Amino acid sequence: SWFRYTFVGEGGGKRVTLRVSGADPGYDETAKFLAETGRLLAACDDQDGGFHTPVSALGDALRERLEAQGIGFEWVDSDVEPV
């Protein structure tokens, strides 16, 4: 099995469409998300206190690790430049 999700974000007069895809989301990819997030959180010591989302705490490092594990991230359409 596999998955492909398309996310659309709008705000401030801008629109971004992103697609995330991978293998079996029930076991394979969930384990990759959890393991790579945990590895980065264990090594992360430069965050301010308070609540952070995975993106605000881990940013590009998490995306790069997930891509190395075979999870795809694709800019589909955007009014802004990809970062």
Buried (B, 14 or more C-beta within 10 A) or exposed (E): EEEEEEEEEEEEEEEBBBBBBBBEBEEBBEEBBEEBBEBBBEEEEEEEEEEEEBEEBBEEBBBEBBEEBEBEBEEEEEEEEEE
